Amino acid sequence: MKEALQTNRRPRVGLFVTCLVDLFRPGVGFSTLRLLEDAGCDVSVPEGQSCCGQPAYNIGEKQGAAELARMTIGNFEKYDYVVAPSGSCAAMLKRHYPVLLKGDPAWELRAETFSRKVHELVSFLTDVMGVKSVDVKLKRRATYHDACSGLRELAISSQPRTLLATVKGLELVELNDAQACCGFGGTFSVNYGDLSNAILEKKVADVLDREPDLLIGGDLGCLMNIEGKLKRMGAQVEVRHVAEVLAGDVGQKLPQREG
């Protein structure tokens, strides 16, 4: 374990669920919770959590983003670790909160301290908790998409592949350009729709070229973007978050949010 807590008690983890997981794929949250508990963590999901502030931050609405940052830090700073099943949200909390709150005498140090506790899910399992394998069987041909934020801001690449390699029966084939953007980029896909779609078309063509029946990734925004395109094309490729695969939840009916 590279950064494991130096104590005999179970580490206390605050689970940052993310907006997309909460609203569109709550099953990812339950899979994440199970993986963290199986790794030996005591997990809490603070009720007061909201958006990480990335959409506001990316369009230059720094005041609104800073307010969300302060609220998030206040809700999560009591935990030993803060874990998110999303590279983009984790990067926002870890890399951008200290920048956003720099110069604020009441929050600058708190933001820096908080950022050191933040981890993306799979990198936390492997790099912090020392998880080397999962006891899951899944006979599928799959490929993996590396989301931009997790890859470029948090260096997440080998970690998911290490654990996926231990899933019995899973054949993991690499994309021709696994590190290429899917075209989502949050507000980028709204402001530059034509360019976003052109990037997405290249990504989907790469996916289909590998002939998988399962596409896996670590960021729900990317996965929803790619899945939407695949469905519009009539392609029969199932799209799942890596947490669902590692927790053994693929093959089950997706939990839906009530209401």
Buried (B, 14 or more C-beta within 10 A) or exposed (E): EEBEBEEEEBBBBBBBBBBBBBEBBBBBBBBBBBBBEBBEBEBBBBEEBEBBBBBBBBBEBBEBBBBBBBBBBBBBBEBBBBBBBBBBBBBBBBBBBBEBBEEBEEBBEBBEEBBEBBBBBBBBBBBBBEBEEBEBEBEBEBBBBBBBBBBBBBEBBEBBBBBBEBBEEBBBEEBEEBEBBBBBBBEBBEEBEEEBEEBBEBBBEBBBEBEBEBBBBBBBBBBBBBBBBBEEEEEEBBBBBBBBBBBBBBEEEEBEEEE
